[in-house]
Amino acid sequence: MIRRALQVVAAMTCLDLVFAFYVIQTAEKAAYAAGALAAAIIVLSGFVTRAYVDDKRMLIPAALGAFLGTFLAVRIVGA
């Protein structure tokens, strides 16, 4: 269970980072980059969703990953 929780944290962190860069690329009208990031969002969100649909306890690691991803995205982008 701990391994799965760490995977969910990592996937959700990546998902939030990818989503932040997707928004930036979309704002810059970079269609190919935004399209590639959109595909990554679908894959990562599918993994995370499946993890907590199968085990409701994974909502906590998902929330932690969401916090970390957003925090890092803001720090990286400098917004």
N, C-alpha and C positions, 0 to 999 in steps of 0.2 A: 504494500500500500504506500509506503514512503517513496519508493521509486516512482510509482505512478503519480503521486502528488508532486514530486519534483519535475516530472515531465510536463504536467499540466501548468505549473508555474512558469517553466521555461517556454512552453508553447504560447501561453497567454502573454508573456512579456514580449516575445517575438511578434505576436499578432498586433499588439499595440504599437510597437515600433514600426512595423510594416504599414499599419494604417496611417500613422503620422506622415510617413514618407509618401504614401499614396495621395494624401490630401495636398501635400506640397507639389507633387508632380502634376496633379490635376489642376491646381491653381496656375502652374506654369505652362499648362496646355501641352505637356509632354505625353502624347497619347500612348506611345509604345511602352514607356516606363510605367505609366499609370495602369495600363492594361496588364502588364506583367505583375505588378504589385497587387492588383485586384485578384488575379488568379492565386497568388500566394495567400491572400486574405481568406479565400474560400477554403483552401486546403487546411490552413492553420485553424480556422474557426470550426471546421468539421471535426478535427481531432479533439479540440477542447470541448466542444458540445457533446461529442460521443462519450468523453471521459466523465462528464458530470451527469449525463443522462443515465449511464450505467451505475454510477455511484454518487449519490447526492452529496457525500462528504467532500467531493472534489470541487464543490462550489467555493469553498474557502481558499484552496490553492489557486483557483481561477481568479478570484478577487485579488489575491496577493499579486499574482502575475499581472493583472490589469493595472494595479497601482504602480508596480515597478516599471512596466512598459511605458506608461504615460509619464512617469517621473523622468525616466531616461530620455524619452523623446523630447521633452521640454528642455532638458539639460543639453542635449546634443544640438537641437535646432537653435536653442538660445532664445526662445520666445518668452 
